[in-house]
Every structure is written in C-alpha cells, then in structure tokens.
Amino acid sequence: MRRIVTEDDYFEAALDLLVSDGHTSLKVGSLCEALGVTSGSFYGYFSGLPEFVSELISTRFSDRNELLRELAATDLGPEVRLERLRDLACGVQHRAESAIRVWAQHQPEAGSLQRRLDRERAKALVQVLEPLVGSPEAAQRLGKLGMALLVGWQHLQVDASAGDFDRLFDEFERVVLRARP
C-alpha cells in the first residue's frame, strides 16, 4: 500500500530532522526516507530543495507573524494584549526555530528568508507594544528586547522547561508595564 503524504508532512519531517540531526541532514532523500515515500512524492509538491526551503521557513515563521499582526490590529486592553503575546510566544516551536536559525547561518537562502521574517516579526511586535507604552521609541526598544528574549531563549533552552520561559516572560511583562506612561 502506497503512503500518501502532504506538504505539511514534509515540513514536519524537515523540522524533526533539523532538530534531531542538524541542518546537514536536510536532503530530499532523508526527507523521503523519514516519511517512507519515494522522491517522486517530494517532487510532486516541490520543484526542488530550494523551493522547499523557502516554503518551509515562510510557513513556519509567517504564521506567527500573521498572528502578531492580528494582535497589533486589536484594541484590547494591556493585560489581555500581553496575555495574548505570551500565548503566541509560548506557542512557538522553539527547538525547531533554533534549528532553522543554525541552518540559516549555513544556507544563504534560508538565512535571507529567516532575516526577512524576523524583521516582519519585530515590526509586528513593536506594533503590539506601542499602544501599551505610548511611545514609538519605547516600543522599538522593547520590541528589540522581546526579539532578543525569544531568539536567545531558543538557543539557550535545551534543558529548560515551559515554566522557565513563562517566568522569563513575566520579567518582560514587568518591564513593558513599567514603561507605560
């Protein structure tokens, strides 16, 4: 019986490979082997590894960016806005994003996409924070702090728990609330 896989199955397999075996493991053959399919299945969805890389990174980063943009467009109060921001940050696949960041240092297209999506994420984060702090300058500083917290966490969290991240976000929240006018 032939196995049917989806594009999302390929993305999930790629993230698993990146996390478990590193960026050098990401090849068409290893993806197909992990999913138990032939390379024809892969090429039924993607023209090649470069297109796959682009879609993988765009898919895995852009969904969170869209949710951030939606949050920025709301008129929620500060406490609810911060709670939604916490939920978004906690919902990130930190190990997978860390693996993508390492990979992006070695693969130019992955690096270019990751930097573009980080800029989009940072811009959306500033838009979420500005109504809370009332100042574009303070929102910019706090946005940089928030991005540093997220990216740093992704690289340092090997032995950490979700509770550790939650406590770190508590500190970020206190800093944001102190910056309010």
N, C-alpha and C positions, 0 to 999 in steps of 0.2 A: 504494500500500500504506500502510495506516494504522500509525503508530508507537504501540506500547504502552509506557507509562512507569509507573514505580512511585512510591509516596510518597518512597522514598529517592532516586529520580532528581530529584524536585523539591527535596529537601533539599540534595543535592549541587549542583544548579544554583544554588540560592539562595546557598550558601556561595561558589561561584565568582563570582557576581555581586557579592556583598558585598566580596570580596577585590579583584576587578578594577575595579569601578565604584562602590563605596561604597553606603551604606545607601539613598540616594535612588533607586537602580536597582531596588530590590526591589518589583516590582509584578507582578500576575498576568500582564499582557501580556508583560512582559520575561521572566518565567519560562517561559511557554509558547513564546515565540519562541526562547529558548535551547534548548529541548527539541524544537522542531519539531512542536508539537502545538497544538490549539485550546484556548481557555479552558474548553470543556466538559470536557476531560480534567482540568483542575485542579479544577473544581467537582465532579467525580466522587469526589474524595478529600477535599476540604476545603470547608467552608461559606463560607469567605471568607479574606481575608488575615489577620485577627486570629487565627483558629484555626490557620492555617498557621504564623504567627509563634510561637504558643505551642508547637506541636508541634516546630517546628524547634529552638528553643532548648532545650526539655526533652530532646529526643532527643540533641542534640549535647553537652549538658553532663551529663545524668543518667547516661549510660553510664559515663563516667569516675568519677562519684561512686559508682556501684554497685561498680565495681572497687575503689575505695578502701575502701568499707565492708567488702567481702570480705577485703581485705588486713588491715584492722584486726581482723577476727574470727579471724585465724590465730594460731598460736603459733610462728611462725617465729622463728629467731634474728635478732639485729640486722643482721648483714651481708646476709642473704637478704632481710629486710624492706626494708632500704634499697635493695637492688638492684631489687626489685620496684617500689618507689616511683619510682626513677629510670626504669624502663621505662615506667611509667604517665605520668610527666611528659614523657618524650621522645615518647610516642605521641600526645600532644595535637596537634590541628591548630592550631598556634599562630597562623598568619595568619588562619584562619577565626575563631578565638575573639577575636582582636584586632578584627576587623571587626565581630563581634557586639557587643563592648564599646562600640565607637564608635556603632554603631547604637542600642544601649540608652540612650545619652545623649540621643537624639533621639526615641525612641519609648517612651512611658510603659509600655506592656505589656511590651515587650522588656526595658526596664530593670528592672521589677519581677521578672520571671522570672529574669533574669540575677543579680540580687542574692540572690534566694532560693536559687538553685542554688549560688552562691558560698558562702553561709552553710553549706549542706549539705556542700560540698566542704571547707570549712575545718574543720567539725566532724569529718568523717571523717579528715582529715589529722591532727588532734590525737589522735584515737583510734589512728591508726597510730603516732604518735610517743611517746605516753605510756609504753608498755611499754619503749621504748628508753631513756628518760631518767628514768623512775621518779617523776616529779613532774607533777601536773596543771598547775601553774603554768609549769614549764619547757616542757611540751608546748604550752601555749597560746601562749607567746612564740615558740617555734619554728614552730608552725603559722602564726602571723601572718607570720613571716619567709618561710616556704615559699610562702605565698599571694602575698606581695609579690614574691618572686623570679619566680613563674610569671606573674603579671599584668604585672609590669614587663618581663619578657623578651618577652612578647607584643607590647608596644608598642615595644620598642627593637630587635627582632631583624630589621629589614628587610634589612640586609646581613650578618647573622650566619649562621654555619653550625651544624649539629647538634653539631659538635665544641665550638663555643663554649659551647653550652648544657651539654654534658657537663662541661666544665671548671668552669662555674659551679655545677653540681650537686655536683661534687667538693668545692667550698668549703662548700656547705650541709651535705653529709655530714660534713665535718670538724667543723663547729660542733655538729651533733647528737651526734656521738660524744664530743666534749669535755664535753657536758652530762650524759653518763651518770654515775651515781653510782659 
